[in-house]
Amino acid sequence: MANETNLPDLELLEKTVPFGIVRFSGGQTSQITYISEGMLSMLRSGAAGEDSAESLRICSQSIYMLITPEERGRFSQLLDNAAKTERPAPEETELVRFDGTTMRCMVWISAESSGGSCAVFADVDEWSRTRRSQETRRYIQALSAVYEDIFEFDYAAHTVKCIYSRRSPMLRFIRNVPMSISEATNRWILHRAPAEDKEKLRSFFSAEADRKRSADAVPAEIHYKVLSSDGTEWQYMGISIKTSPSVSLFCCRKAYEDMQDAQTKKAWAGSGPEIKIRTFGYFDVFVDGKAIAFRNQKSKELFALLVDRRGGFVSSEEAISFLWEDAPADQLTLSRYRKVALRLKRTLEEYGISEAVESVNGKRRLVTDRVECDLYDYLSGKEEYAPLFKGSYLTNYSWGETTLAELQLSAK
């Protein structure tokens, strides 16, 4: 067996996660010469005895038969590195069980004096699922600030589920319920598109299922039309972001204003001062071309938060978590917040634009139809607004980094 000083602490592994040992010859065949009972147990995963015996016979022909096709190239590189390294560092890889399912493992590979290699595989499936879940939650938090609906496509399981929806009560009702990819895309995405865009969407999702892109690759993007229940035609855009070799997030949102929104803004423009908001770079608000001189910086930050939410209501507790990040939402901070909100209200009244912020039961939102904003123009997807974003957003406020990250991602 390989020198155990070059392998991880096996006793520690045994107490924490399932692990197994595989020895295999050198050269291109890399034929398996030894496989431990622990490894067999990991690979069987409930497979019938006869099936697992036949699978073992096939897999013994080469260590690569245990590795998923997507990981074989990288595993080959790990073998090459093992001969140059005294103490191997752990690496993640994906194995194929005898029943065809896959599992994530940490692997340590050590070269043997006989010219072969020894590998220790530790099953980290549960840890990997937890990590992916945490990463997905972070993605949703950032992406939901920009996109209306987010779907998780698992191409290995051939399922898709809605994991976030801002506007659709039905999608929120079936949130996190896996459905077959063909059924769900037909029911929730394709049926809303006019005939001329259905085939484009089908080709997009088909290409995403086949495309082998890394998680840090530039997202694939598509523009298409959506028909509302009253027959109004909306322009939408969507992006597909790889989060793992077999999982992608499809995020979509309205890309252009419809005529009704445009008419509403025109009506507002003729009934009061012109309000322009700058978010790219430092945050500022202009009324008829003159910057608002906020007397209180926290009231200015509250207004910036309402702009960042793009018309969504912000509760007192949410606002406190942004304005005073390390402070609890107790009576003291609630009192401070009410004073800040009152100062913002008075400032807006002073400039004759009090109707720009709506307050309902202690929650506040920006009336987006009342303002012009570089962020909203940029997110409309119109070509003439593409140069507006130059890499900075709400430079005054650290919490703006979440939206900034998504803007940078969509700008690639």
Beta strands, then each sheet from edge to edge (+ up, - down):
strand 1: 19-24
strand 2: 32-35
strand 3: 91-96
strand 4: 102-111
strand 5: 117-123
strand 6: 149-154
strand 7: 159-165
strand 8: 179-180
strand 9: 220-227
strand 10: 233-244
strand 11: 247-254
strand 12: 275-278
strand 13: 284-287
strand 14: 290-291
strand 15: 357-360
strand 16: 363-366
strand 17: 372-373
sheet 1: 2+ 1- 5+ 4- 3+
sheet 2: 8+ 7- 6+ 11- 10+ 9-
sheet 3: 14+ 13- 12+ 17+
sheet 4: 15+ 16-
end
